[in-house]
Amino acid sequence: MKRALIICIAGSFAVVATGAAVHARAQQPQAQAQPRVQPQISLSDLESAVERRPGDPGPLVMLGIAYLDRNDDERALETFQRAVKAAPESAEAHNWLGVALAAKEDVGGAVAAFRKAVALDPQYGRAYSNLGAALVQSGELAEAAKVFQTALTLEPNNVAAHLNLGMALREKGDLPAALEHLRKAAADDRDNAGVHYELGQTLRQAGDAENGDIFARK
């Protein structure tokens, strides 16, 4: 079964297929970025803005996000690559490049892009969360857990970081710590079925089948 990478953008989860084998409903790391393009901004307007300002990374990033929203991963990747070339010191551009590379199942490339983003901006909590997500995908659970902790130090209420850290700790066999973070994620995002599913699965593993079934069905 393919693994899914949960990408959290402006608080919502979207699933992007990747190559490792884990439950595809929600049991995967997430990547976070900046808010999506506002609906009133058309694709043609963004493309025109890029033509007018080809060296400005802002319109390029917004255009790349618009392509991602339309599931046009190839054009999104190309656009974020242009943004990084135009502004090699932009942490945001590197973060989005990582998101696009993850969407293309290039986990190694995504890890490199997210590492560059946090190197450029050590306060970029979402990029740390993304880096942790990609590290989980590459099987580096110990480093991923540390990176998620850094993300939560910067953004204590980051639901996706709590979710991903909980899943990474579960993979390592630390169920009490995993439950702590999964409960936090579920409390902060009560309507997210994926979060509740993962909490339910972890409760079952911890021997609490009754509550596990309740949460898994939410």
C-alpha positions as CSV (number, residue, x, y, z in Angstrom):
1,M,0.0,0.0,0.0
2,K,1.3,3.5,-0.8
3,R,1.9,5.8,2.1
4,A,0.3,9.2,2.1
5,L,1.9,12.4,3.0
6,I,-0.4,14.7,4.9
7,I,0.2,18.3,3.7
8,C,-1.4,20.8,6.0
9,I,-1.9,24.2,4.4
10,A,-3.8,26.9,6.3
11,G,-5.1,24.3,8.8
12,S,-6.6,21.8,6.3
13,F,-5.2,18.4,5.4
14,A,-4.6,17.2,1.9
15,V,-3.2,13.7,1.0
16,V,-0.4,13.3,-1.4
17,A,0.7,9.7,-2.3
18,T,4.3,8.7,-1.6
19,G,6.1,5.4,-1.8
20,A,6.3,3.9,1.7
21,A,3.8,1.4,3.3
22,V,1.6,2.8,6.0
23,H,-2.1,3.3,6.3
24,A,-3.1,5.9,3.8
25,R,-6.0,7.5,5.7
26,A,-4.0,9.8,8.0
27,Q,-1.0,7.9,9.4
28,Q,1.5,9.9,7.5
29,P,3.5,13.0,8.1
30,Q,2.3,16.4,7.0
31,A,3.9,19.2,5.3
32,Q,2.8,22.7,6.1
33,A,3.1,25.9,4.2
34,Q,1.5,29.4,4.0
35,P,-2.2,30.0,3.3
36,R,-3.5,28.9,-0.1
37,V,-4.1,31.4,-2.9
38,Q,-7.4,33.3,-2.3
39,P,-10.2,32.0,-4.6
40,Q,-10.8,35.4,-6.1
41,I,-7.3,35.5,-7.6
42,S,-7.5,33.6,-10.9
43,L,-4.8,31.5,-12.4
44,S,-4.6,33.8,-15.4
45,D,-4.1,36.8,-13.1
46,L,-1.2,35.0,-11.4
47,E,0.4,34.0,-14.6
48,S,0.2,37.6,-15.8
49,A,1.8,38.8,-12.6
50,V,4.7,36.4,-13.1
51,E,5.1,37.7,-16.7
52,R,5.2,41.2,-15.4
53,R,7.6,40.4,-12.5
54,P,9.6,37.4,-13.6
55,G,12.3,37.9,-11.0
56,D,9.9,38.4,-8.0
57,P,9.5,35.2,-6.0
58,G,6.1,36.3,-4.5
59,P,4.0,35.8,-7.6
60,L,5.9,32.7,-8.5
61,V,5.1,31.1,-5.1
62,M,1.5,32.1,-5.3
63,L,1.3,30.6,-8.8
64,G,2.9,27.4,-7.7
65,I,0.3,27.1,-4.9
66,A,-2.4,27.6,-7.5
67,Y,-1.0,24.8,-9.6
68,L,-0.9,22.6,-6.5
69,D,-4.5,23.4,-5.8
70,R,-5.3,22.2,-9.3
71,N,-3.3,19.0,-8.8
72,D,-0.9,20.1,-11.5
73,D,2.2,18.9,-9.7
74,E,4.6,19.2,-12.6
75,R,3.9,22.9,-13.2
76,A,3.9,23.5,-9.5
77,L,7.3,22.0,-9.1
78,E,8.7,23.9,-12.1
79,T,7.3,27.2,-10.7
80,F,8.7,26.7,-7.2
81,Q,12.1,25.9,-8.8
82,R,11.9,29.2,-10.6
83,A,11.0,30.9,-7.3
84,V,14.1,29.4,-5.6
85,K,16.3,30.4,-8.5
86,A,14.9,34.0,-8.3
87,A,15.3,34.2,-4.5
88,P,17.8,31.6,-3.3
89,E,17.6,33.1,0.2
90,S,13.8,32.8,0.5
91,A,12.9,30.2,3.2
92,E,9.3,30.3,2.0
93,A,10.3,29.4,-1.6
94,H,12.4,26.4,-0.4
95,N,9.6,25.3,1.9
96,W,7.1,25.2,-1.0
97,L,9.6,23.5,-3.2
98,G,9.8,20.8,-0.6
99,V,6.0,20.5,-0.6
100,A,6.0,20.1,-4.4
101,L,8.9,17.5,-4.3
102,A,6.9,15.5,-1.7
103,A,3.9,15.6,-4.0
104,K,6.2,14.1,-6.7
105,E,7.3,11.4,-4.3
106,D,10.9,12.8,-4.2
107,V,11.3,12.4,-0.4
108,G,15.1,12.9,-0.6
109,G,14.6,16.2,-2.5
110,A,11.9,17.3,-0.1
111,V,14.2,16.7,2.9
112,A,16.9,18.8,1.3
113,A,14.5,21.6,0.5
114,F,13.0,21.7,4.0
115,R,16.5,21.6,5.5
116,K,17.4,24.6,3.4
117,A,14.3,26.4,4.5
118,V,15.0,26.0,8.3
119,A,18.6,26.9,7.7
120,L,17.6,30.2,6.2
121,D,14.9,30.8,8.8
122,P,15.4,29.0,12.1
123,Q,12.1,30.4,13.4
124,Y,10.1,28.8,10.5
125,G,7.9,26.4,12.5
126,R,6.0,25.1,9.6
127,A,9.2,24.2,7.7
128,Y,10.4,22.3,10.7
129,S,7.1,20.3,10.8
130,N,7.5,19.6,7.1
131,L,11.1,18.5,7.6
132,G,10.0,16.1,10.3
133,A,7.3,14.7,8.0
134,A,9.8,14.0,5.2
135,L,12.2,12.5,7.7
136,V,9.5,10.0,8.8
137,Q,8.9,9.1,5.1
138,S,12.6,8.4,4.8
139,G,12.6,6.2,7.9
140,E,14.6,8.6,10.1
141,L,12.2,8.5,13.1
142,A,14.7,9.6,15.8
143,E,15.6,12.8,14.0
144,A,12.0,13.3,12.9
145,A,10.9,13.3,16.5
146,K,13.5,15.9,17.5
147,V,12.5,18.1,14.5
148,F,8.8,17.9,15.5
149,Q,9.7,18.9,19.0
150,T,11.4,22.0,17.6
151,A,8.3,22.8,15.5
152,L,6.2,22.6,18.6
153,T,8.6,24.8,20.5
154,L,8.0,27.4,17.9
155,E,4.3,26.7,17.4
156,P,2.9,24.9,20.5
157,N,-0.6,24.6,19.0
158,N,0.5,23.1,15.7
159,V,-2.0,20.3,15.3
160,A,-0.2,18.6,12.4
161,A,3.1,18.6,14.3
162,H,1.4,17.0,17.3
163,L,-0.2,14.5,15.0
164,N,3.1,13.6,13.3
165,L,5.1,13.5,16.4
166,G,2.5,11.2,18.0
167,M,2.7,8.8,15.0
168,A,6.5,8.9,15.0
169,L,6.6,8.1,18.7
170,R,4.1,5.3,18.1
171,E,6.4,3.8,15.5
172,K,9.2,3.9,18.0
173,G,7.0,2.1,20.5
174,D,6.5,5.0,23.0
175,L,2.8,4.7,23.3
176,P,2.2,6.9,26.4
177,A,4.1,9.9,24.7
178,A,2.4,9.2,21.4
179,L,-1.0,9.3,23.1
180,E,-0.2,12.6,24.7
181,H,0.4,14.3,21.4
182,L,-2.4,12.6,19.6
183,R,-4.9,13.6,22.3
184,K,-3.6,17.2,22.0
185,A,-4.1,17.1,18.2
186,A,-7.6,15.6,18.6
187,A,-8.6,18.2,21.2
188,D,-7.4,21.1,19.1
189,D,-9.0,19.8,15.9
190,R,-12.2,18.0,16.9
191,D,-13.6,17.8,13.4
192,N,-10.6,16.1,11.8
193,A,-11.4,12.5,11.2
194,G,-7.9,11.5,10.4
195,V,-6.6,12.8,13.7
196,H,-9.3,10.8,15.6
197,Y,-8.5,7.7,13.5
198,E,-4.9,7.8,14.5
199,L,-5.8,8.4,18.2
200,G,-8.1,5.4,18.0
201,Q,-5.5,3.2,16.4
202,T,-3.0,4.1,19.1
203,L,-5.5,3.5,21.9
204,R,-6.1,0.1,20.6
205,Q,-2.3,-0.6,20.5
206,A,-2.2,0.6,24.1
207,G,-4.9,-2.0,25.1
208,D,-7.8,0.4,25.3
209,A,-9.9,-1.2,22.6
210,E,-13.2,0.3,23.7
211,N,-12.1,4.0,23.4
212,G,-10.0,3.1,20.4
213,D,-13.0,1.9,18.6
214,I,-14.9,5.1,19.5
215,F,-12.2,7.4,18.2
216,A,-11.5,5.3,15.1
217,R,-15.1,5.6,14.0
218,K,-15.3,9.4,14.3
